[in-house]
Amino acid sequence: MRRVLTLADSGGMIEIKSSRLLEVSLDVNATAGYYWKLVKIDATVLRKVSEVTIPNTKALGSRSKTTFIFQAQNVGGGKLKLHYLRPWETKIPLKTFEVTVKVT
C-alpha cells in the first residue's frame, strides 16, 4: 500500500507504517528549467527509492509531474523537505514542500 501526497499536504504531518511506501507527486514546469530538489530527509526514517519526471505533453511550457517514492524505514520521526527552483537560482526557492513524517 502506498500513501500519496501532493503540494496541498505541505505543512502537515503524516503517519506511515514501517516498510510502507510514501509517494510525493508534485507539478513542475521542467521546460522552464524548474525542478524539485530534495533538501532534507532523515535517512534513518525514510529512504528515497526513486524520482521521475513525466511530461503531460510535449508542448513547450507544459506542466509535468515529478514523483518521488520513499520507503519508511525505522520507527521514529523526521522532516521531509523539497525545494522548487532552477539550478542557477539557488537563493530562495519558488515553492517549498515540507511534511513531518512519523513512522510507526
N, C-alpha and C positions, 0 to 999 in steps of 0.2 A: 504494500500500500504506500502511496506517495502523497505527501502534503504539498499543495501548490500555493505559492504566494505571488502577489503582484505588487506594484507600487502602492496600491491602496492599503496594503498591510504594513507599510513602513511606519516605524514609531511604536509598533506593538510588541507583544510578547507571544511566542508560540511554544507549545509543549509537544514534544515528539518522543516516541519510544526508541530506545537504543536499537540500532541496526536498520531502522526505517529510513526511507529516502525523503529528502526535502527538495522541492523544485522551486526556484525563483525565476519567474518569467517576466521580462521587462521589455517595453518598447524601446527601440533605438533607431536613430537616423544615421546609419553607418555610411551612407553615401555622402553625408556632410562631414564625415570624419569623427563622429561621436562613437563612443563605446563605453561599456560598463566595466569598471576596474574593481577587482576585489581588493579592498584595503585593510579589512580586519576580519579575522576568523580565529576562533580558539580551536586549534588543531587537536586538542585533547577531547573536544566535544563534537566537532564536525570535521569531516574530511571531504574535500572537493573531489567529485568523481568525474565531472565533465562540464564543458562550457561550449555552447554552439550558438552561432547567429544565423538565422534563416530569414532571407528576404521574403516579404509578402509578394512583391512583384519585381520585375527587372527595371522598372522606370526609375530614372534619376530622381532622388529626393524622396523616394517612397519609404515608408516605415518598415522596419524589420523587427524581429523579436530575438532577444538574447535570452537563452535559458541556461541557468546554472543548476547542476544537480549536486547535492551534498548528501552524505550518509552520516546519520547520527552514530557517534562512537560510544563514548563512555558517559555514564551518568554525571550530570553537572550542568552548568550554565555558562553562557558567554554571549558576546555580541557578534553579529554578522553585519558587515558594513560594505557597501559598494558605492562608488562614485561614478557619475555620468559626466564624461568630459572628452575633450580632444587631447591627443598626446602632446601637442605643442602648447596647450593651455593648462598648465599644471597647478595654478594657484588656487582657484576656487571652483569646485565642480558646479555644473549647471543644476544637477539634482543629486540627492543622496538617498539611498535605500539603506535602512538600518532596522534590524529587529533583534530582540533579546531572545535567545534560544535556550530552552530548558529541556534537557534530555533525561528521560525517566526510565 
